[in-house]
Amino acid sequence: MKKMPYIILGCIGVGLGAVGAVVPMLPAFPFLMLAAFCFARSSEKLNNWFINTKLYKDNLADYVAGRGMTIKTKVRIMVTVTLLMSVGFVMMGLKGVTVGCIVLGCVWAFHIVYFIFGVKTIQA
């Protein structure tokens, strides 16, 4: 019974990750990480299936193994997150939510610093 929420969240993560692999404005990486986390805690069978999918191998395998990400993957993630966060930043700015803009700006800056300096870059 405790495993069912993990299975449901994992399936949602795989679905959104698959869409994100095709649609440029939806990042696949965080959803696939969610799926990997949930499947690892819910079912060995689902976890084995997930780590053998092309979706996992193309997007997460190198990162999970500690090798890093290709520059193309890092740039795609940073651009997508920047575009999505800029929408929230502009909307909060129009409404005069200064604290929200500051917090969102700090989160964005941490995200960029993390992907530039915290994640190894590997050759494709």
C-alpha positions in Angstrom: 0.0 0.0 0.0 2.9 2.4 0.8 4.4 1.7 -2.6 1.4 2.7 -4.7 1.9 6.5 -4.4 5.5 6.0 -5.6 4.3 3.9 -8.5 1.8 6.6 -9.5 4.3 9.4 -9.2 6.8 7.4 -11.1 4.4 6.8 -14.0 3.5 10.5 -14.0 7.2 11.3 -14.1 7.8 9.0 -17.0 4.8 10.4 -18.9 5.9 14.0 -18.4 9.5 13.2 -19.1 8.6 11.5 -22.4 6.6 14.6 -23.4 9.5 16.8 -22.2 11.9 14.9 -24.4 9.9 16.0 -27.4 8.5 19.4 -26.4 11.2 22.0 -26.0 9.4 24.1 -23.4 9.0 21.2 -21.0 12.2 19.9 -19.3 12.4 16.1 -19.3 15.2 15.8 -16.8 13.4 16.6 -13.5 10.5 14.4 -14.4 12.7 11.5 -15.2 14.7 12.0 -12.0 11.3 11.9 -10.2 10.5 8.6 -12.0 13.9 7.1 -11.1 13.5 8.1 -7.5 9.9 6.7 -7.2 10.5 3.5 -9.1 13.7 2.8 -7.0 11.5 3.0 -3.9 8.5 1.2 -5.1 9.3 -1.8 -7.3 12.4 -3.6 -8.4 10.6 -4.7 -11.5 9.5 -1.2 -12.5 13.0 0.2 -11.6 14.7 -2.4 -13.9 12.3 -1.6 -16.7 12.8 2.1 -16.4 16.6 2.0 -16.3 16.6 -0.1 -19.5 14.4 2.3 -21.5 16.0 4.5 -24.2 14.5 7.5 -22.4 16.5 6.8 -19.3 19.7 5.9 -21.1 19.6 9.1 -23.3 18.7 11.5 -20.5 19.8 10.2 -17.1 22.2 7.3 -17.3 25.4 9.4 -17.5 24.3 11.8 -14.8 23.2 9.0 -12.4 26.4 7.1 -13.0 28.3 10.3 -11.9 29.8 10.9 -15.3 28.0 14.2 -15.9 26.0 15.6 -18.8 26.8 16.6 -22.4 27.0 20.3 -23.1 23.9 20.0 -25.3 21.9 18.5 -22.4 23.1 21.2 -19.9 22.3 24.0 -22.3 18.9 22.6 -23.1 18.0 22.4 -19.4 19.4 25.8 -18.6 17.6 27.5 -21.5 14.3 25.8 -20.8 14.4 26.7 -17.1 15.4 30.2 -17.9 12.5 30.7 -20.3 10.0 29.2 -17.9 11.3 31.1 -14.9 11.3 34.4 -16.9 7.6 34.0 -17.4 7.0 33.8 -13.6 9.5 36.7 -13.1 7.7 38.9 -15.5 4.2 38.0 -14.1 5.4 38.7 -10.6 7.0 42.0 -11.7 3.8 43.1 -13.3 1.9 42.4 -10.1 4.6 44.2 -8.0 5.7 41.1 -6.1 9.3 42.2 -5.4 10.1 39.5 -2.9 8.9 36.8 -5.3 11.1 38.3 -8.0 14.1 38.3 -5.7 13.5 34.7 -4.6 13.0 33.5 -8.2 16.1 35.4 -9.3 18.2 33.6 -6.6 16.8 30.2 -7.5 17.6 30.9 -11.2 21.1 32.0 -10.3 21.7 28.9 -8.2 20.4 26.7 -11.0 22.8 28.3 -13.6 25.8 28.1 -11.2 25.0 24.5 -10.4 24.8 23.3 -14.0 27.9 25.2 -15.0 30.2 24.3 -12.0 28.4 21.5 -10.2 27.7 19.1 -13.0 30.6 17.6 -15.0 30.5 18.2 -18.8 31.2 15.1 -20.8 31.8 14.6 -24.5 28.8 13.4 -26.6 
